């Protein structure tokens, strides 16, 4: 099951967001905790998780863009360094072992979706989408496609542990953003095919000029 088949490319309207999640339910994706599919001679694991958060869609999205804060709610994450607008370097404890990897954002649309790939150990592709259900309620849908490497990473115990970790991290993210009352920062730029097409400062300036809002550049 590929990421695009699960998430689609809805443009963030409430009805469209709800439709995207319902479509995932119909396809058997929503609520799916562990799935292994054939991929040539090996296999990949797809995690699909969603959670409803009692904040506006912009607040949930803006907080997710603050990758350096992930250590506050994501289990095992020790440090995240923002290398540039599309690249982050991560260090985390995984199954008792410290690992480091680099993540590259391939697509980013404000208030709608962030897609990324990582290299280091197993290959991972992920996408998180944001669906406004009401003005103060947002559904966050997380899809991770993991291609493990090595015998240890292919064990079922590790797969199940990663699935549980994804669910718990989403719950911790909900608590983190809800208790704060506002996002710790924002990045409002746009990324296509791994390249920044609209910078943060330009996006904020355009939003202020058009009267659609915009915070301080971070």
PAZAPA-4460 file (N, C-alpha, C; in steps of 0.05 Angstrom, whole numbers, plus 32768, in hexadecimal, padded with zeros to 4 digits):
% residues 218
    n_x    n_y    n_z   ca_x   ca_y   ca_z    c_x    c_y    c_z   seq   type   mol
   8011   7FE8   8000   8000   8000   8000   8012   8019   8000     1      X     A
   8010   8029   7FEB   8021   8041   7FE9   8015   8058   7FF7     2      X     A
   8026   806C   7FFE   801C   8083   800D   8007   8092   7FFE     3      X     A
   800A   8096   7FE4   7FF7   80A6   7FD5   7FDC   8098   7FD4     4      X     A
   7FDB   807D   7FD6   7FC2   806F   7FD5   7FB2   8074   7FEF     5      X     A
   7FC0   8079   8005   7FB3   807D   801E   7FAA   809A   8023     6      X     A
   7FBC   80AD   801C   7FB7   80C8   8024   7FAB   80D9   800E     7      X     A
   7FAF   80D3   7FF5   7FA6   80E4   7FDF   7FB3   80FE   7FE0     8      X     A
   7FA8   8112   7FD2   7FB4   812D   7FD2   7F9E   8142   7FD6     9      X     A
   7F8D   813D   7FEA   7F78   8151   7FF0   7F84   816B   7FF9    10      X     A
   7F76   8181   7FF3   7F80   819C   7FF8   7F76   81A8   8011    11      X     A
   7F72   8199   8026   7F6F   81A4   8041   7F54   81AF   8049    12      X     A
   7F3F   81AE   8037   7F25   81B7   8040   7F19   81A2   8053    13      X     A
   7F06   81AB   8064   7EFB   8199   8078   7EEE   8181   806B    14      X     A
   7EDE   8185   8057   7ED0   816F   804A   7EE4   815D   803D    15      X     A
   7EF8   8169   8030   7F0C   8158   8022   7F1D   8149   8035    16      X     A
   7F24   8156   804C   7F34   8148   8060   7F25   8130   806C    17      X     A
   7F0C   8134   8072   7EFC   811E   807D   7EFA   8108   8068    18      X     A
   7EF6   8110   804F   7EF3   80FC   803A   7F0D   80EC   8037    19      X     A
   7F24   80F9   803A   7F3D   80EB   8037   7F40   80D5   804D    20      X     A
   7F38   80DC   8065   7F3A   80C8   807B   7F26   80B2   8077    21      X     A
   7F0D   80B9   806F   7EF9   80A5   806A   7F01   8092   8054    22      X     A
   7F0E   809D   803F   7F18   808D   8029   7F2D   8079   8034    23      X     A
   7F3D   8082   8047   7F51   8070   8052   7F44   805A   8062    24      X     A
   7F2E   8061   8070   7F1F   804D   807F   7F14   8038   806C    25      X     A
   7F08   8041   8056   7EFC   802E   8043   7F11   801C   8037    26      X     A
   7F29   8026   8033   7F3E   8016   8027   7F4B   8003   803B    27      X     A
   7F43   8006   8055   7F4E   7FF5   806A   7F68   8001   8075    28      X     A
   7F6D   801B   806F   7F86   8026   8078   7F84   8032   8094    29      X     A
   7F6F   8042   8099   7F6C   804F   80B3   7F69   803A   80C8    30      X     A
   7F77   803C   80DE   7F76   8029   80F3   7F88   8011   80EE    31      X     A
   7F95   8010   80D7   7FA8   7FFB   80D1   7FC1   8000   80E1    32      X     A
   7FC9   7FEC   80F1   7FDF   7FF0   8103   7FF9   7FE4   80F7    33      X     A
   7FF7   7FCE   80E9   800E   7FC2   80DE   8006   7FB4   80C4    34      X     A
   8016   7FB9   80AF   8010   7FAC   8096   802B   7FA7   8087    35      X     A
   8030   7F8F   807E   8048   7F89   8070   803F   7F81   8053    36      X     A
   804B   7F8F   803F   8044   7F8A   8024   805D   7F82   8015    37      X     A
   8059   7F72   8000   8070   7F69   7FF0   807B   7F81   7FE1    38      X     A
   8096   7F82   7FDF   80A3   7F97   7FD1   80BC   7F8C   7FC4    39      X     A
   80B8   7F80   7FAD   80CE   7F72   7FA0   80D6   7F5A   7FB1    40      X     A
   80EF   7F57   7FB7   80F9   7F41   7FC7   80F6   7F45   7FE4    41      X     A
   80EF   7F5D   7FED   80ED   7F62   800A   80D1   7F6A   8011    42      X     A
   80CE   7F7C   8025   80B4   7F84   802D   80B6   7F9F   803A    43      X     A
   809F   7FAD   803D   809E   7FC6   804B   8087   7FC6   805E    44      X     A
   8089   7FD6   8071   8074   7FD8   8086   8067   7FF3   8084    45      X     A
   804C   7FF4   8085   803E   800D   8084   802E   8011   809E    46      X     A
   8033   8027   80AB   8024   802F   80C3   8011   8046   80BB    47      X     A
   7FF8   8044   80C3   7FE5   8059   80BE   7FD8   805F   80D9    48      X     A
   7FDA   8078   80E2   7FCE   8081   80FB   7FC1   809C   80F7    49      X     A
   7FAB   80A1   8105   7F9F   80BB   8105   7F95   80C2   8121    50      X     A
   7F93   80DC   8126   7F8B   80E6   8140   7F7D   8101   813C    51      X     A
   7F69   8106   814C   7F5B   8120   814C   7F66   8132   8162    52      X     A
   7F6C   814A   815B   7F78   815D   816E   7F67   8176   8170    53      X     A
   7F62   817F   8188   7F50   8196   818C   7F5D   81B1   8189    54      X     A
   7F69   81B5   8172   7F75   81CF   816B   7F6F   81D5   814E    55      X     A
   7F71   81EE   8145   7F6D   81F4   8129   7F83   81E6   8118    56      X     A
   7F7C   81E2   80FE   7F8F   81D3   80ED   7FAA   81E1   80EA    57      X     A
   7FAA   81FC   80EA   7FC3   820A   80E7   7FD5   8205   80FF    58      X     A
   7FC9   8205   8117   7FD9   8201   812F   7FE6   81E5   812F    59      X     A
   7FD6   81D1   8128   7FE1   81B6   8127   7FF7   81B4   8112    60      X     A
   7FF3   81BF   80FA   8007   81BE   80E5   8020   81CD   80ED    61      X     A
   801D   81E6   80F7   8034   81F6   80FE   8046   81E8   8112    62      X     A
   8039   81DB   8126   8049   81CD   813A   8058   81B6   812E    63      X     A
   804C   81A8   811B   805A   8192   810F   8073   819B   8100    64      X     A
   8073   81B3   80F6   808A   81BD   80E7   80A2   81C4   80F9    65      X     A
   809D   81C4   8113   80B3   81CA   8126   80C1   81B0   812E    66      X     A
   80D1   81A6   811C   80DD   818B   8120   80EF   818A   8138    67      X     A
   80FC   81A1   813F   810E   81A1   8156   80FF   819C   8170    68      X     A
   80E4   819D   8170   80D4   8198   8188   80CC   817B   818A    69      X     A
   80D2   816A   8177   80C8   814F   8177   80D3   813F   818F    70      X     A
   80EA   8146   8199   80F4   8137   81B0   80E3   813B   81C9    71      X     A
   80D1   814F   81C8   80BF   8154   81DF   80A8   8140   81E0    72      X     A
   80A2   8133   81CA   808A   8121   81CA   808F   8107   81BB    73      X     A
   80A3   8105   81AA   80A7   80ED   819A   80BB   80DB   81A9    74      X     A
   80B2   80C3   81AF   80C2   80B0   81BF   80DD   80AA   81B2    75      X     A
   80F2   80AB   81C2   810C   80A3   81B8   811C   80B9   81AA    76      X     A
   810E   80CE   81A0   811C   80E3   8192   812C   80F4   81A6    77      X     A
   8146   80F5   81A0   8158   8104   81B2   815E   8120   81A8    78      X     A
   8160   8123   818D   8168   813D   8182   8160   813E   8165    79      X     A
   8156   8155   815C   8151   815A   8140   815E   8175   8138    80      X     A
   816E   8174   8124   817C   818C   811A   8170   8193   80FF    81      X     A
   8167   81AC   80FD   815D   81B6   80E4   8174   81C0   80D3    82      X     A
   817C   81B0   80BF   8193   81B6   80AE   818C   81CD   809B    83      X     A
   8175   81CB   808D   816B   81E0   807C   814D   81DC   807A    84      X     A
   8140   81EA   8068   8122   81E9   8067   8118   81CE   805F    85      X     A
   8127   81BD   8052   811E   81A3   8049   812B   818C   8058    86      X     A
   8140   8191   8067   8150   817B   8073   8152   817E   8091    87      X     A
   814E   8167   809E   8152   8166   80BB   8163   814D   80C2    88      X     A
   8173   8150   80D8   8183   8139   80E1   8179   8131   80FC    89      X     A
   8173   8117   80FE   8166   810C   8116   8179   80F8   8125    90      X     A
   8176   80F8   813F   8184   80E4   8150   8170   80DA   8164    91      X     A
   816E   80BF   8166   815A   80B3   8177   8163   8098   8181    92      X     A
   8157   808F   8197   815B   8075   81A2   8146   8062   8196    93      X     A
   814E   804D   8188   813C   803A   817C   8143   801E   8186    94      X     A
   8131   8012   8194   8136   7FF7   819F   8151   7FF6   81AF    95      X     A
   8156   800C   81BF   816D   800D   81D0   8187   8015   81C2    96      X     A
   8185   801B   81A8   819D   8023   8199   8199   8040   818E    97      X     A
   81AE   8050   8191   81AD   806C   8187   81B2   806B   8168    98      X     A
   819F   8077   815A   81A2   8078   813D   819F   8095   8134    99      X     A
   81AB   809A   811D   81A9   80B5   8111   81A1   80B2   80F3   100      X     A
   8192   80C5   80EA   818A   80C4   80CE   8183   80E0   80C4   101      X     A
   8181   80E3   80AA   817B   80FC   809E   8160   80FA   8090   102      X     A
   814F   810E   8095   8135   810E   8088   8133   8126   8075   103      X     A
   8126   8121   805E   8123   8135   804A   8106   8138   8043   104      X     A
   80FB   8151   8046   80E0   8156   803F   80DD   8158   8021   105      X     A
   80CA   8148   8016   80C6   8148   7FF9   80AE   8159   7FF1   106      X     A
   809B   815D   8003   8084   816D   7FFD   8079   817A   8016   107      X     A
   8072   8193   8015   8067   81A0   802C   8053   81B6   8023   108      X     A
   803A   81B3   802B   8025   81C7   8025   8019   81D0   803F   109      X     A
   801B   81EA   8045   8011   81F4   805F   7FF5   81EB   8065   110      X     A
   7FF1   81E2   807E   7FD7   81DA   8089   7FCC   81C0   807C   111      X     A
   7FDC   81B3   806A   7FD1   819C   805C   7FE2   8183   805F   112      X     A
   7FFC   8184   8057   800C   816B   8057   802A   8171   8058   113      X     A
   8038   815E   8063   8055   815D   8063   805D   8141   805C   114      X     A
   806D   813D   8048   8077   8123   8040   8095   8123   8041   115      X     A
   80A1   810C   8049   80BE   810C   804C   80C9   80EF   8047   116      X     A
   80E3   80EE   8044   80F1   80D4   8042   8109   80D6   8054   117      X     A
   8112   80BF   805E   812A   80BE   806E   813D   80A8   8064   118      X     A
   8156   80AB   806A   816A   8097   8064   817C   8094   807D   119      X     A
   8181   807A   8083   8191   8074   809B   8185   805D   80A9   120      X     A
   8191   8045   80A7   8184   802D   80B0   8170   8025   809B   121      X     A
   8157   8021   80A2   8143   801C   808E   813A   8035   8081   122      X     A
   812F   8033   8069   8125   804A   805B   8108   804F   8063   123      X     A
   8101   8068   8067   80E6   806F   8071   80DB   8085   805F   124      X     A
   80C1   8082   8058   80B2   8097   804B   809A   809D   805D   125      X     A
   8094   80B7   8060   807E   80BE   8071   806F   80D6   8066   126      X     A
   8056   80D7   806E   8045   80EF   8067   8032   80F3   807E   127      X     A
   802F   810C   8086   801B   8114   809A   8009   8128   808E   128      X     A
   7FEF   8124   8090   7FDB   8137   8085   7FC9   8141   809B   129      X     A
   7FBF   8159   8096   7FB0   8168   80AA   7F94   816E   809F   130      X     A
   7F7F   8166   80AD   7F64   8168   80A3   7F52   8177   80B7   131      X     A
   7F4A   8190   80B1   7F39   819F   80C3   7F1D   8193   80C4   132      X     A
   7F14   8189   80DB   7EF9   817F   80DF   7EE6   8195   80E7   133      X     A
   7EF0   81A7   80F8   7EE2   81BF   80FF   7EF7   81D5   8102   134      X     A
   7EEE   81ED   810A   7F02   8203   810D   7F16   81FD   8123   135      X     A
   7F0E   81EC   8136   7F20   81E6   814D   7F26   81C8   8151   136      X     A
   7F22   81B9   813C   7F27   819C   813D   7F35   8193   8123   137      X     A
   7F4C   8186   8126   7F5C   817E   810F   7F62   8160   8111   138      X     A
   7F5E   8152   80FB   7F67   8137   80F9   7F82   8135   80EC   139      X     A
   7F95   8128   80FA   7FB0   8124   80EF   7FB3   8107   80E7   140      X     A
   7FBA   8103   80CE   7FBD   80E8   80C3   7FDA   80E3   80BC   141      X     A
   7FE6   80CF   80C8   8003   80C9   80C5   8006   80AE   80B7   142      X     A
   8015   80AE   80A1   801A   8095   8093   8039   8092   8090   143      X     A
   8043   807B   8098   8060   8076   8097   8064   805B   8088   144      X     A
   8075   805C   8074   807C   8044   8065   809A   803E   806A   145      X     A
   809E   8028   8077   80B9   8021   8081   80C5   8009   8072   146      X     A
   80DD   800D   8067   80EB   7FF7   805A   8102   7FEF   806C   147      X     A
   80FF   7FDA   807C   8114   7FD3   808F   812D   7FC7   8081   148      X     A
   8143   7FC9   808F   815C   7FBD   8085   8168   7FAC   809B   149      X     A
   8171   7F95   8094   817E   7F84   80A8   816A   7F72   80B6   150      X     A
   8174   7F5C   80C1   8163   7F48   80CE   8154   7F54   80E6   151      X     A
   8162   7F64   80F7   8156   7F6E   810F   813E   7F80   8108   152      X     A
   8142   7F92   80F4   812C   7FA4   80ED   8115   7F96   80E0   153      X     A
   8118   7F7E   80D7   8103   7F6F   80CA   80F2   7F5F   80DD   154      X     A
   80FA   7F5E   80F7   80EB   7F4E   810A   80D0   7F5A   8110   155      X     A
   80BD   7F48   8114   80A2   7F52   811A   80A0   7F62   8133   156      X     A
   80B1   7F5C   8148   80B0   7F6A   8161   80B7   7F88   815D   157      X     A
   80CB   7F8D   814C   80D2   7FA9   8146   80BC   7FB7   8137   158      X     A
   80B0   7FA9   8124   809A   7FB6   8115   8084   7FBE   8127   159      X     A
   807C   7FAB   8139   8066   7FB1   814B   806D   7FC8   815E   160      X     A
   8086   7FC9   8167   808F   7FDF   8178   808D   7FFA   816A   161      X     A
   8095   7FFB   8151   8094   8014   8142   8077   801D   813E   162      X     A
   8065   800A   8139   8049   8011   8137   803E   801D   8150   163      X     A
   8044   8011   8167   803B   801B   8180   8047   8037   8185   164      X     A
   8061   803A   817D   806F   8053   8181   8061   806A   8171   165      X     A
   8059   8064   8159   804C   8078   8148   8031   8081   8155   166      X     A
   8022   806E   815F   8009   8075   816C   800D   8086   8185   167      X     A
   8021   807E   8195   8026   808D   81AD   8031   80A9   81A7   168      X     A
   8041   80AB   8193   804C   80C6   818C   8036   80D9   8183   169      X     A
   8023   80CF   8174   800C   80E0   816C   7FFC   80E9   8185   170      X     A
   7FF8   80D8   8198   7FEA   80DF   81B0   7FFA   80F4   81C0   171      X     A
   8015   80F0   81C1   8026   8104   81CF   8026   811F   81C0   172      X     A
   8025   811E   81A6   8024   8137   8196   800A   8145   819D   173      X     A
   7FF4   8137   819E   7FDA   8144   81A5   7FDC   8151   81C0   174      X     A
   7FE7   8143   81D4   7FE9   814F   81EE   7FFB   8168   81EE   175      X     A
   8012   8166   81DF   8025   817B   81DF   8019   8195   81D3   176      X     A
   800C   8192   81BC   8001   81AA   81AE   7FE8   81B5   81BC   177      X     A
   7FD8   81A3   81C8   7FC0   81AC   81D6   7FC7   81BB   81EF   178      X     A
   7FD9   81B0   81FF   7FE0   81BD   8219   7FEE   81D8   8215   179      X     A
   7FFD   81DA   81FF   800B   81F4   81FB   7FF8   820A   81F3   180      X     A
   7FE3   8204   81E5   7FD0   8218   81DD   7FD7   8227   81C3   181      X     A
   7FF0   8224   81BB   7FF9   8230   81A2   8012   8222   8199   182      X     A
   8018   8224   817F   8030   8217   8174   8049   8225   817D   183      X     A
   805E   8217   8180   8078   8223   8189   8086   8232   8173   184      X     A
   807C   822F   815A   8088   823D   8143   8079   8235   812A   185      X     A
   8084   823C   8113   8076   8236   80FA   808A   8237   80E3   186      X     A
   8084   8228   80CE   8092   822A   80B5   807D   8228   80A0   187      X     A
   8078   823F   8091   8061   8241   807F   8069   823E   8062   188      X     A
   8081   8236   805C   8089   8234   8041   807D   821B   8033   189      X     A
   8083   8218   8019   807A   8201   800A   8091   81F3   7FFD   190      X     A
   808F   81D9   7FFC   80A4   81C8   7FF0   8097   81B6   7FDB   191      X     A
   80A4   81B4   7FC4   809B   81A2   7FAF   80B3   8192   7FA5   192      X     A
   80B0   8178   7FA3   80C6   8167   7F98   80E1   816C   7FA6   193      X     A
   80DF   8171   7FC1   80F7   8174   7FD0   8104   8190   7FCE   194      X     A
   80F7   81A3   7FC1   8102   81BE   7FBD   80EE   81D2   7FC9   195      X     A
   80F9   81E7   7FD6   80E9   81FC   7FE1   80DF   820E   7FC9   196      X     A
   80C5   8210   7FC6   80BA   8220   7FB1   80AF   823B   7FBC   197      X     A
   80A8   823B   7FD6   80A0   8254   7FE3   80AE   8254   7FFE   198      X     A
   80BE   8268   8004   80CC   8269   801E   80B9   8272   8034   199      X     A
   80C1   826E   804D   80B0   8275   8063   80AA   8293   8064   200      X     A
   80BE   82A3   8062   80BA   82C0   8064   80A7   82CA   804D   201      X     A
   80AB   82BF   8035   809A   82C7   801F   807D   82BF   8024   202      X     A
   8079   82A7   802F   805E   829D   8034   8050   82AE   8049   203      X     A
   805F   82B5   805E   8054   82C6   8073   804D   82E2   8068   204      X     A
   805F   82ED   8058   8059   8308   804C   8041   8307   803A   205      X     A
   803F   82F2   802A   8028   82F0   8018   800E   82ED   8027   206      X     A
   800F   82DE   803D   7FF7   82DA   804D   7FEE   82F4   805A   207      X     A
   8001   8304   8064   7FFA   831D   8070   7FEF   8330   805B   208      X     A
   7FFB   8330   8043   7FF2   8342   802E   7FD6   833B   8025   209      X     A
   7FD0   8320   8024   7FB5   8318   801B   7FA1   8318   8031   210      X     A
   7FAA   831C   804A   7F98   831D   8060   7F8F   8302   806B   211      X     A
   7F9E   82ED   8064   7F97   82D2   806D   7FA7   82CA   8085   212      X     A
   7FB6   82DC   8090   7FC4   82D6   80A9   7FE1   82CF   80A4   213      X     A
   7FF0   82CD   80B9   800D   82C6   80B7   801B   82CE   80D0   214      X     A
   802C   82BD   80DA   803A   82C3   80F3   8055   82CF   80EE   215      X     A
   8064   82D1   8102   807F   82DC   8100   8091   82C7   80F4   216      X     A
   80A3   82CE   80E2   80B6   82BB   80D7   80C5   82AD   80ED   217      X     A
   80C9   8292   80EA   80D8   8283   80FE   80F1   8278   80F2   218      X     A
***
